[in-house]
Amino acid sequence: MKISARNALPGMVSKVVRGPVSTEVTIAVARGIEIVAVISSHSARNLKLKKSARATAVIKATSVMAAVED
């Protein structure tokens, strides 16, 4: 797989919550670290995502923000 995104974290699917339009996919990328992605249910079916499947969390963003309580 070749991709232009710099942040690609390989892992294992730990949870899949399917909905009619979107599906929430949780990928365990390290011990105690999980990335949650919300993708279309159509894409989830095409990727054949299921628990214990190998997957890569690909992060492509133009900015990351941080916030704290006042």
N, C-alpha and C positions, 0 to 999 in steps of 0.2 A: 504494500500500500504506500503510495506516495501522496503527500498532502502538503500544502503550503503553510498550514498552521504550525506554529512553533511549539505550542503546548499540547502534546499528545501523551496522555498517561495511560499505559496499558493496565488492565485489571480484569476483574471477574464480576459479572452481573450478580448482585446480591438480592435484588428485588425488582419486580416489574409490576406496576399497577396500571392496568389497561382501562381506558375509558373509550367512549364512542368517538371522540375527536382527537384527544391527546393521550399519550402514555408517559408515565413517570418511570424512568429507568435509573436505578441506583447502581453505580459501579464502584466496587471496593478497589482502590488503587494502591493501598498500603495498609498495614495493620492499623486499624482504628481511623482510617481516612477514607471517606466515601465522597463521590461526586454524584450529584443528582441532576439529571437532564430531563427536560420535558420536550418530547418530540411528537410528531403526528403519529397516530395509531397506524396509519397506512405505512409509514416508514418503519415502525417497530415490527410490523408483520413482514415487510420485505427483508429486514435484517435478521429475521427469525430470532429475536431476542428472547431469552428465557434465563431463568435462574441457573447459575453455575457456568454460563457460556462465557467465553473469552470475549472481551470488548475493549475498545479504547475510548477514553473520554477525551474528546478533541475540544480545546478551548480556543475560540477565536473572538477576541474582543478588542475594541478600540480604546477602552479605558476601564480602569478598576477604581472604584471609589470606596472610601472608608468613612464611617460615621460613629460618633459617640453620643451618649446622653449628655444633656446640659447639667 
